[in-house]
Amino acid sequence: MPYTKRKKQDAISTKKIFSIIAVAVGVLSFLLLFANGLSYENDNIQGYYYNFNMFKMIFGSEYTGVNPGLLSAFIIMAIGIILAWFMQKSDIVGFISIAFFVTSAVLWLCTIPLYGNYDAGLGAAAIWLGILNLVDAILIFVGISYR
């Protein structure tokens, strides 16, 4: 029986692995929109509703309208996730995705001035969305720069 060369299988690249992990973390961070965006020490704050999750703070509820600052953070994060998926094809797209994730993280951590209530503190959703967006930016940077 003659020796036949086997076709070399395509290995999964490091860039693809980090891209998939970054997209998974980004998609899972959407679950944080159902956690509280602000925390209050005193529940009797005049003029503000204290039991809003981040989703209601962004898209509005029966008491408030759409918040343009938090909506822009949401849209920038969604675009960053999409670009993180396409990072596999181009490094430039990955660097653009890093910029989107860092911008989104800064906006999530600025929830208090964007919402307009300086009597509150950052809630779990705002803190974790900021942290996870920075983690996504680091994952993408490592995926691009690892050789």
N, C-alpha and C positions, 0 to 999 in steps of 0.2 A: 504494500500500500504506500503510495508516494506521500511525502510530507506536503501538506498544504498549509499555507500561511493563513492564520486566522486574522480576521479584520480587527483592528484595534478599536476598542470601544471608547466612545467619547466619555471622558471623565467630567464630572460636574466641577466647574471652576469655583474657586473661592469667592469670586465676585458674585456668582449666581447664588451661592449659599447665603452670603451676607445680605443680598438683595431680598431673598425669600424671608429671612428672619426679620429684616427691617419692615417689610410689608406686613408680616404677621403681627408684629408689635404695633404697627400703625393701625391696623384694622381692629385689633383688640382694644386699642385706646379709645375707640368710639364707644365702648361700653361705659367708659367713665363719664359720659355725658348724662348718665342717670344718677350720678352722685351729686352731693351739694357743692355748689360753686363757691359759696361764701359761708363763713361761720360767724356766729354772733355770740358774744358773751351775754348780752341782754336780749331777751326775746321781744321786748316791748319797744322796739325802735320805731319812732314815728315816721310815717311816710314810706317805709320800705317793707317789703314782704320777705320774711326771713326763711321760708321753707321752699326756696326755689332750687331745683336741680339745674345743672348746667344747660341742659336742653331747653328748659323754659327760659333761662336767662338769655340764650342766643336767639331763639325763634319767637319768643314772646309767649304770653299767656293771656288770660282774660283781664289781667291787671296792667300789663306792660306790652309794648310793641317789640319789634325786632331790634336787637342791639347791633348796630353796624360794626363796631369794633370787634366784638366776639364772633360775629358772623364772618368777618374777614379772617380771623384766626382759624375758624372751622374750614373755610374754603382753602386757605393756604395749606393747612394740614392735609386736606384731601388731595390737593394737587401734588404735594410732596410725596404722598404715598404712591400716587400714580407714576410720578417720575422715578421713584425708587425701584419700581418694577422694570422700567425701561432703562435703568442704569446698566443692565446686563449688556446692552448694545453699545453704549457710549459712555466714556468717562465724563464728558462735559455735562451730560444729563444728570449724572450722579452729583457733580459739584453744584448744579442748579438745585437739585433736590436737598442738598445740605443747607443751602441758603434758605430754602423754603421752610425746612424743619426748624432751623435756628430762629427765623422770624416768627414762626408759629409758637415756639416755646416762649419767646419774649412776650408775645401778646397774651398767651395763657397766664403767664405769671403777672401780667398787668391787669388782671381781671377787676381788681378793686377800682382803679381809675376809669377803666372802660365802662364799668357798670355805674359808677358815680356815687357809690356809698362808701365814704371813708370811715364810717363807724364799724365796719365789718373787717374780718380777717379772711385770708385765703382759705377756701374750703379744700376738701380732699380732691375734688375733681380738678381744680385749677392747679394745684401743686403737682399731682401725678401726671396731668397732661403736659405740663411744662417739662417734667423730668423725662417722660417717655419720648417726647419729641427730641430732646437733647440726646437721648440714647440712640434714637433712630439716626440722627446726624452722625454720631460717632460710628455706628455700625456701617453706614454707607461710606464714611471716610476710610475705615479700615478695609472694607471690601474693594474700594478703588485703589488704595495705595499698596495693598498686600501683593507681593509678586513671588 
